[in-house]
Amino acid sequence: MKRTLFILLTLVLVGAVSAQTPVRITAPNDTLTTIAEAVRRAPAGSEVVVRAGVWHEQRITIDKPLTLVGEVGAVIDGDGQPILLITADSVAVRGLVFRNVATSFVEDQAAIKLNEASQCVIEDNRFEDTFFGIYLARTSHCAIRGNVLEGRKGTETRSGNGIHLWYSRYITITGNTVRGHRDGIYLEFVEDSEVLDNLSTGNLRYGLHFMFSNRCIYRRNALLANGAGVAVMYSKTVEMTANRFEDNWGPASYGLLLKDITDSAIRGNTFRRNTIGIYAEGSNRMAMDGNTFEGNGWALKLMANATDNTITANNFIANTFDVATNSRQSNSTFAGNYWDNYTGYDLDRDGVGDVPFRPVRLFSLLVEANEPSIILLRSLFIDLLDAAERVLPSLTPETLVDASPALRAFQ
């Protein structure tokens, strides 16, 4: 009896191990002439390896858990059509080149689209000349990492987004490079997700654009030379830390545009050579600290409807205007920032200026009311105007004052 039970148990264990051993299929081959056929015939949990070469296939559907991986030099060319649709959980796609997905004005055509899937991984792929690169809709617990996405860089209306998320949760976007798309990374109705260590550059509109997306983290991303910079709108509890916003120049460009954001943190970021470093409108209860604003046109534009914000321990260096506003009132607090324009003194040598600093220049108020007056920026008249305002501050916002300016820049 014991011997019989032992044999039965052994057979069960061997069967379990065999069931867990993935089947490996290399395609196309003599029997499976297309990738789509290989995917269709592959059992759940198997690995389909795409051979090196250029394969012209469209609308491949993965509706079971499996891994699709490419040999070096494996390219799937969509010939203008969407390439891969994933509708199952636990799918991984690695090491492939996806090419040639045409613009469509009736469908968000993508090289890879995930719909109502979870636990999926899209990593180490390359996307060339695709309308949308990676598109996630109603997904959760997925990872997008290590991909390179090169858009066609036409016009905004004929370009899609590099990485596009819609109604998704618990997504991690890590270590990707995106350029030449409409928006590099776009999130709408996304929650509890992370965007980490990505390079988004040379996109037509925004390097990063998200709307109605709460409790998200954006950390250590490089957002460089995009058409309009970065936009964060209609969201709450957002953390943006250690990112680089650089070289976003143009009449409607920002390092970071904040609109209707609440209870969020902007910490340790670098804003360098942007038309406007941060533009905040209708954004409340934000903590801005440890950031560096250097060489911008306007470092910080804080509109009258942006209230209860704290701006502390930031560096303001070589900006044309450090702070601008459209009101003589301010309900935000400035404290302990470093201003390279500060000319006060520190008699007790505690590293804090003894004279409060007013960062809003009178000329910035004039420019806000009449933009063409910016042409007078380098004139003697404006130098005299600034000097008079420092002696008798009468028109700049009385409540917008840093009472404890730092004497040395923060490292």
C-alpha positions, 0 to 999 in steps of 0.5 A, spaced: 500 500 500 505 504 501 509 503 495 503 504 491 502 511 494 509 513 493 508 511 486 502 515 485 505 521 488 511 520 484 507 520 478 503 527 480 510 530 482 513 529 475 507 531 471 507 537 475 514 539 473 512 537 466 506 542 466 511 547 469 516 546 463 515 551 458 514 549 451 519 553 446 517 554 439 521 558 434 517 561 428 516 562 423 519 555 420 517 550 415 511 548 419 509 554 422 509 559 417 507 566 421 508 568 428 501 569 428 500 562 427 505 560 432 502 564 437 495 561 436 498 554 436 502 555 442 500 552 449 499 557 455 505 558 458 510 557 452 515 561 449 515 563 442 521 565 439 521 570 433 527 568 428 532 573 425 529 577 419 524 582 417 517 579 418 511 582 415 505 581 419 499 585 422 494 584 428 497 578 432 493 577 438 495 574 444 489 571 448 493 566 453 499 567 458 506 566 454 512 569 452 514 572 445 521 574 444 525 576 439 532 573 436 537 579 435 535 582 428 528 580 429 523 585 426 515 585 425 513 590 420 506 592 420 505 595 413 501 600 416 497 596 420 497 595 428 501 589 430 500 586 436 494 586 441 494 583 448 488 581 451 491 576 456 494 576 463 501 574 464 504 576 457 511 578 456 514 581 450 522 582 449 527 583 444 523 585 438 523 591 433 516 593 431 516 597 425 511 601 421 504 603 424 501 608 420 497 614 422 489 613 423 484 618 425 479 613 427 483 608 431 489 609 436 493 604 432 499 601 436 505 597 435 503 593 442 496 594 445 494 591 451 487 591 453 484 589 460 490 585 461 494 585 468 501 582 470 504 583 463 511 585 461 514 589 455 521 590 455 527 591 451 524 592 445 525 597 439 519 601 436 520 605 429 516 609 425 509 607 429 503 611 430 502 609 438 508 605 440 505 602 447 498 603 448 495 600 455 487 600 456 484 598 463 490 594 465 493 593 472 500 591 475 504 591 468 511 593 467 514 597 461 521 598 461 528 598 457 524 600 450 526 605 445 521 608 441 522 613 435 516 616 432 516 619 425 516 626 428 511 629 423 505 634 425 501 633 432 495 631 428 498 626 425 503 623 431 501 619 436 504 618 443 510 613 445 507 610 451 500 611 452 496 609 458 488 610 459 484 607 465 490 603 468 493 602 475 499 600 478 503 601 472 511 601 472 514 605 466 522 605 467 528 606 463 525 607 456 527 612 451 522 616 447 523 621 442 519 624 436 512 622 438 506 627 440 507 626 447 513 622 449 509 619 455 501 620 456 497 618 462 490 619 463 485 616 469 491 612 471 492 611 479 498 608 483 503 608 478 510 610 477 514 613 471 522 612 473 529 613 470 526 615 463 529 619 457 523 623 453 526 628 448 524 631 442 517 630 442 512 634 438 508 637 444 509 634 451 515 630 454 510 627 459 503 629 459 498 626 465 491 628 466 486 626 472 491 621 475 492 621 482 497 618 487 503 617 482 510 618 482 515 621 477 522 620 479 529 621 476 526 622 469 530 627 463 525 631 460 529 635 455 527 639 449 520 637 448 515 642 444 511 644 450 515 641 456 511 637 461 504 638 463 500 635 469 493 637 470 487 635 474 490 631 479 492 630 486 497 627 491 503 627 485 510 626 487 515 629 482 522 628 485 529 628 482 527 630 474 531 634 469 526 639 465 531 642 460 531 646 454 524 647 453 523 653 449 518 657 445 512 661 446 507 656 449 513 652 452 514 650 460 519 646 464 513 644 468 505 646 467 501 645 473 494 646 472 489 644 478 494 640 482 493 639 489 496 636 495 503 634 491 510 635 492 515 637 487 522 636 490 530 636 488 528 637 480 532 641 476 529 646 471 534 649 466 534 653 460 526 653 459 522 659 457 518 658 464 521 653 469 514 652 473 507 655 471 502 654 476 495 655 475 489 653 480 494 649 484 494 648 491 497 645 497 504 644 494 511 643 497 516 645 492 523 644 495 530 643 494 529 645 486 534 648 482 532 654 477 537 656 473 538 660 466 530 660 465 526 666 462 521 665 468 523 661 474 516 660 477 510 663 475 505 663 480 498 665 479 493 668 484 489 662 484 495 658 486 494 658 494 497 655 500 503 653 497 510 652 500 516 654 496 523 653 501 530 651 500 530 652 492 536 655 488 534 661 483 540 662 479 541 667 473 534 667 471 531 673 467 525 673 472 525 669 478 518 669 480 512 672 477 505 673 478 498 676 476 496 679 483 499 683 488 496 678 493 499 671 495 497 666 499 503 662 498 509 662 503 517 663 501 522 661 506 529 660 506 531 660 498 537 662 495 536 668 490 543 670 486 540 677 486 539 678 493 544 684 495 542 684 503 547 682 509 548 677 514 551 681 520 550 675 525 553 670 520 548 665 520 547 664 513 541 667 513 540 674 510 537 679 515 533 683 510 527 680 507 528 679 499 522 681 494 523 676 488 517 679 484 520 685 480 516 691 478 518 690 471 515 682 471 508 685 473 509 690 467 510 684 462 505 680 465 500 686 463 503 688 457 507 682 454 511 686 448 514 691 453 519 685 454 523 688 449 525 693 454 528 688 458 536 690 458 534 698 458 537 703 462 530 705 464 528 698 467 535 698 471 532 705 474 525 702 475 528 696 479 533 700 483 527 705 485 522 699 487 528 696 491 528 702 495 521 704 496 517 697 494 510 699 493 507 696 487 510 688 488 506 683 492 507 685 499 505 678 501 510 675 496 516 676 500 522 671 503 523 673 510 529 668 511 533 668 504 539 663 504 546 666 503 549 660 499 546 656 494 544 649 496 548 643 493 
